[in-house]
Amino acid sequence: MAYDPLATVLTERLGCRVPVIQTAMGWVAEPPLVIASTNAGAFGFLGVAVMTPREAAEKIKLVREATTAPFGVNFHMFQPGAAEIVDLVIANKDRVRAVSFGRGPDRKMIQRFKDAGILCVPTVGAVKHAQKMVELGVDMVTVQGGEGGGHTGSVPTTILLPQVLDAVKVPVIAAGGFADGRGLAAALAFGAVGIAMGTRFLMTQESPLPQKAKDVYLKAGTDDIIVSKKIDGLPQRMVRTPLFDKIERSGTIGMWLRAMEGGLEMKKRTGASWGEMIAAAKGMTSHGGLSFMQAMLAAAAPTLIQKAVVEGDIENGLLATGVVGGRIDKLPTCAELIASIESEARARIAALTGAAPASTAAA
């Protein structure tokens, strides 16, 4: 059998055709996007971290019914109903191939997933975090460089990726700044087993964003994509919106007020008790290194993102994005996107090796 440079550990273990992961963006990685990306040949993660257990069960069922391919689920251990969601994921182990997380499970929980045959693929933004996750027993790590959207670090992918590759012995997936086949070829050249993309999948036909929000993303240039520490005290990369600018001008009192307002909104949406809300915040302070106000702001932030990406309320919402969003000006279908990534990656690899491009599996 001829050597295929796009057949990697990622495609082998996750059961996808192309070494590309569609990341679990809150309010965006909904069933339509996961189904489309998975059917196109990538590996899609369902964004359960902003869902109640009941919502998660319904949406996992929708994905199961619409694709025969395996898929992933993203969650974090400090969300209300986390224990139920973990049980739900394991109950669907025949189809859920992997879980991803940032604020993740401990060693015991990771082992529970592994015993169920579910791969643990956390996202990290620093070498020490990658090493810690490997010590806890994860199967692969996704490394997001500073170009990535939402919470992000300051180290560029081109620096962080080789550092992590040298520091751990598990397969590494590259994230932060990827949008095409050139990026996939470059990541493979570094030694990664594939790429993970959020912003590029967010800007597709199957992305559930209202057209009003998509139009803002399409118009945004790289100078319109800014990092702020005032959303929850940690660096987050967003498109500038009226609310973003207001938050940037806010002081400590304004941040506390926003934390309380967001907490009330999240309590209303999830049905969580105040005890559950406080317990989630305390969990984030003890394990995530956040102050109580930061934890409350972090819990509130999804409701602000929801306003923009679900309701289309750009004036009062936030739009997370990677820097790469500043050069994306088209909304392809997921099938078109994956086909172009695959063909371009094969062409770039062939140009470097002097070999004839391998035919795509979809051709």
C-alpha positions in Angstrom: 0.0 0.0 0.0 1.3 3.4 -0.9 2.4 5.8 1.9 -0.2 8.4 2.8 1.3 11.4 4.6 -2.2 12.4 5.8 -2.7 9.0 7.5 -1.5 9.8 11.0 -1.9 8.6 14.6 -4.8 11.1 14.8 -6.7 9.5 11.9 -6.0 6.0 13.2 -7.1 6.6 16.8 -10.0 9.0 16.2 -11.3 7.2 13.2 -11.5 10.2 10.8 -10.2 10.4 7.2 -8.2 13.7 7.4 -6.1 14.7 10.4 -8.2 17.8 11.2 -10.2 18.4 14.4 -13.2 20.7 14.6 -12.9 22.2 18.1 -15.7 22.5 20.6 -16.6 26.2 20.6 -19.4 27.0 23.0 -22.7 27.8 21.2 -21.1 27.0 17.8 -20.0 23.3 18.0 -23.7 22.3 17.9 -25.0 19.1 16.1 -25.2 20.7 12.6 -21.6 21.7 12.6 -20.3 18.5 14.3 -22.3 16.4 11.8 -21.1 18.3 8.8 -17.4 18.4 9.8 -17.5 14.7 10.7 -19.2 13.6 7.5 -16.7 15.7 5.6 -13.8 13.6 7.0 -12.6 15.6 10.0 -13.2 14.8 13.7 -15.9 17.0 15.3 -16.2 17.8 19.0 -19.7 18.7 20.4 -19.5 21.7 22.7 -21.2 20.4 25.8 -19.5 22.7 28.3 -22.3 25.2 27.9 -25.1 22.7 28.0 -27.2 21.2 30.8 -27.1 17.3 31.1 -30.5 17.2 29.4 -29.4 19.3 26.5 -26.2 17.3 26.1 -28.2 14.0 26.0 -30.5 15.4 23.3 -27.7 16.8 21.2 -25.5 13.7 21.4 -28.5 11.7 20.2 -28.9 14.1 17.2 -25.3 13.6 16.2 -25.5 9.8 16.6 -28.5 9.7 14.4 -27.0 11.8 11.6 -23.6 10.3 11.2 -22.1 6.8 11.4 -18.6 8.2 12.2 -17.2 8.6 15.7 -17.2 12.0 17.3 -16.0 13.8 20.4 -17.5 15.6 23.4 -16.0 18.7 25.2 -16.9 19.5 28.8 -15.3 20.9 32.0 -15.5 19.5 35.5 -16.7 22.7 37.1 -19.9 23.2 35.1 -23.2 22.4 36.7 -24.2 18.8 36.2 -20.7 17.7 35.3 -21.0 14.3 37.0 -24.1 13.5 35.0 -22.4 14.6 31.7 -19.5 12.3 32.4 -21.9 9.4 33.0 -23.7 10.4 29.7 -20.5 10.4 27.7 -19.5 7.0 29.0 -22.9 5.6 28.3 -22.3 6.6 24.7 -18.8 5.1 24.5 -19.8 3.1 21.4 -19.8 6.3 19.4 -18.0 9.0 21.5 -14.4 8.3 20.6 -12.8 11.1 22.6 -13.3 13.8 25.2 -11.6 17.2 25.2 -11.3 19.7 28.1 -9.3 22.6 29.3 -10.2 22.6 33.0 -10.2 18.9 33.1 -10.7 15.7 35.2 -8.2 14.3 37.7 -6.3 11.1 37.3 -9.1 9.0 38.5 -11.6 10.5 36.0 -9.1 10.2 33.2 -8.7 6.5 34.0 -12.4 6.1 34.0 -12.6 7.4 30.5 -9.7 5.2 29.4 -11.3 2.1 30.9 -14.3 2.9 28.8 -12.1 3.1 25.6 -12.6 6.9 25.3 -9.5 8.9 24.5 -8.6 12.0 26.5 -7.4 14.9 24.4 -7.1 18.1 26.5 -6.2 21.5 25.1 -3.2 23.2 26.7 -1.5 26.5 26.2 1.8 25.9 28.0 4.5 23.3 28.2 4.0 22.7 31.9 0.3 22.1 31.3 1.0 19.6 28.6 3.4 17.8 30.9 0.9 17.8 33.7 -1.8 16.3 31.5 0.5 13.6 30.3 1.4 12.7 33.9 -2.3 12.3 34.6 -2.6 9.8 31.8 -4.1 11.5 28.8 -3.7 10.0 25.3 -3.0 13.1 23.2 -2.7 16.8 23.7 -3.9 19.7 21.6 -1.4 22.6 21.8 -2.9 26.0 21.2 -0.5 28.8 20.5 -1.2 32.5 21.2 -2.9 33.0 17.8 -5.9 31.0 19.0 -9.3 32.5 19.9 -10.9 32.8 23.3 -8.6 32.1 26.2 -5.1 32.2 24.9 -1.5 32.5 25.9 1.3 34.8 24.6 3.6 32.2 23.0 3.1 31.8 19.2 2.3 28.3 17.9 5.6 28.2 16.0 7.4 28.4 19.3 5.1 26.5 21.6 4.5 23.5 19.3 8.1 22.4 19.0 8.6 23.0 22.8 5.7 20.7 23.6 6.8 18.1 21.0 10.2 18.0 22.7 8.7 17.8 26.2 6.1 15.0 25.9 5.9 11.5 24.4 2.3 11.4 23.4 0.9 12.5 20.0 0.5 16.3 19.7 -2.1 18.2 17.7 -1.4 21.8 16.7 -3.9 24.6 17.1 -3.8 28.4 16.9 -3.6 30.1 13.5 -4.6 27.2 11.2 -7.1 27.5 8.4 -5.9 25.7 5.3 -3.8 22.9 3.8 -0.6 24.9 4.0 -1.1 25.0 7.7 -1.7 21.2 7.9 1.4 20.5 5.9 3.4 22.8 8.2 2.1 21.2 11.4 2.9 17.7 10.1 6.4 19.0 9.2 6.9 20.1 12.8 6.0 16.6 14.0 2.4 17.1 15.0 -0.2 14.4 14.1 -2.7 16.9 12.8 -4.4 20.3 13.4 -7.3 21.6 15.3 -9.3 24.5 14.0 -12.1 26.6 15.7 -12.4 29.9 13.8 -12.2 28.3 10.4 -15.1 25.9 11.2 -17.0 28.8 12.8 -16.9 30.5 9.4 -18.6 27.8 7.4 -22.1 27.4 6.0 -23.0 24.8 8.6 -21.9 27.0 11.5 -25.1 27.9 13.4 -24.2 31.6 13.8 -26.8 34.1 12.7 -25.8 35.8 9.4 -25.4 39.1 11.3 -22.6 37.6 13.4 -21.0 35.9 10.4 -20.9 39.2 8.6 -19.0 40.8 11.5 -16.5 38.0 11.4 -16.1 38.3 7.6 -15.5 42.0 7.8 -13.0 41.9 10.7 -9.3 42.4 9.8 -6.5 41.3 12.0 -6.4 44.8 13.6 -10.0 44.3 14.7 -9.1 41.1 16.7 -7.9 42.1 20.2 -6.8 40.3 23.4 -8.4 41.5 26.7 -7.9 40.6 30.3 -11.1 42.3 31.5 -13.6 39.7 30.3 -12.7 37.3 33.2 -9.2 38.4 34.2 -7.4 36.0 31.9 -6.3 36.9 28.3 -9.1 36.3 25.8 -9.0 37.1 22.0 -12.1 38.6 20.6 -13.4 40.6 17.7 -14.0 44.2 18.7 -17.7 44.9 19.4 -19.5 47.7 21.3 -19.7 45.5 24.4 -16.0 44.5 24.1 -15.0 48.2 24.0 -17.2 48.9 27.0 -15.6 46.1 29.0 -12.1 47.3 28.1 -13.1 50.7 29.7 -14.6 49.1 32.8 -13.0 49.2 36.3 -13.2 46.7 39.2 -16.7 47.7 40.2 -17.9 47.2 36.7 -16.3 43.8 36.5 -18.0 42.8 39.8 -21.4 44.0 38.5 -20.9 42.1 35.3 -19.9 38.9 37.3 -23.2 39.1 39.3 -25.4 39.8 36.3 -23.8 37.0 34.4 -24.1 34.7 37.3 -27.9 35.4 37.5 -28.3 34.9 33.8 -26.4 31.6 33.9 -28.4 30.4 36.9 -31.6 31.2 35.1 -30.4 29.4 31.9 -29.1 26.2 33.6 -31.5 25.9 36.5 -28.5 25.5 38.8 -28.9 26.3 42.5 -26.8 29.1 44.1 -25.0 26.3 45.9 -24.1 24.6 42.6 -23.0 28.0 41.2 -20.8 28.8 44.2 -19.3 25.2 44.2 -18.5 25.6 40.5 -16.8 28.9 41.1 -14.8 27.5 44.1 -13.7 24.6 42.0 -12.4 27.0 39.4 -10.5 29.0 42.0 -8.9 25.9 43.6 -8.0 24.1 40.4 -7.9 26.8 37.8 -5.9 29.4 39.7 -8.6 32.0 39.4 -9.8 34.5 42.0 -13.5 34.2 43.0 -14.4 37.3 40.8 -12.5 35.8 37.9 -14.4 32.5 38.4 -17.7 34.3 38.4 -16.7 36.3 35.3 -15.6 33.1 33.6 -19.0 31.5 34.4 -20.7 34.6 33.1 -18.8 35.0 29.8 -20.7 32.2 27.9 -23.9 34.2 28.3 -22.3 37.2 26.7 -21.0 35.1 23.8 -24.4 33.5 23.5 -26.0 36.9 22.9 -23.8 37.4 19.8 -23.5 33.9 18.4 -27.0 32.6 19.2 -29.2 35.7 19.3 -27.2 37.8 16.8 -27.1 40.7 19.3 -23.7 42.2 18.3 -24.2 45.3 20.4 -24.4 43.4 23.7 -22.4 40.3 22.9 -18.9 39.0 22.5 -17.4 37.2 19.5 -14.4 35.0 20.2 -12.0 34.4 17.4 -8.4 33.5 16.5 -6.1 35.9 14.7 -6.6 33.8 11.6 -10.1 35.1 11.3 -8.7 38.3 10.0 -7.7 36.6 6.7 -10.9 34.5 6.2 -13.3 36.1 3.7 -15.4 33.1 2.5 -18.0 30.7 4.1 -17.5 27.3 2.4 -19.4 24.2 3.4 -17.5 21.8 5.7 -17.2 19.4 2.8 -15.7 22.1 0.6 -13.3 23.2 3.4 -12.0 19.7 4.1 -11.6 18.9 0.4 -9.5 22.1 -0.1 -7.4 21.4 3.0 -6.7 17.9 1.9 -5.8 18.7 -1.7 -3.7 21.7 -0.7 -1.8 19.8 2.0 -1.1 16.9 -0.4 0.2 19.4 -3.0 2.5 21.2 -0.5 3.9 17.9 0.8 4.5 16.7 -2.7 6.2 20.0 -3.6 8.6 19.5 -0.7 9.3 15.9 -1.3 9.4 15.9 -5.1 6.8 13.2 -5.2 3.6 13.2 -7.2 0.6 14.3 -5.1 -1.3 11.4 -3.7 -4.9 11.2 -4.9 -7.4 12.3 -2.2 -9.6 9.6 -0.7 -12.6 11.6 -1.5 -11.8 11.8 -5.2 
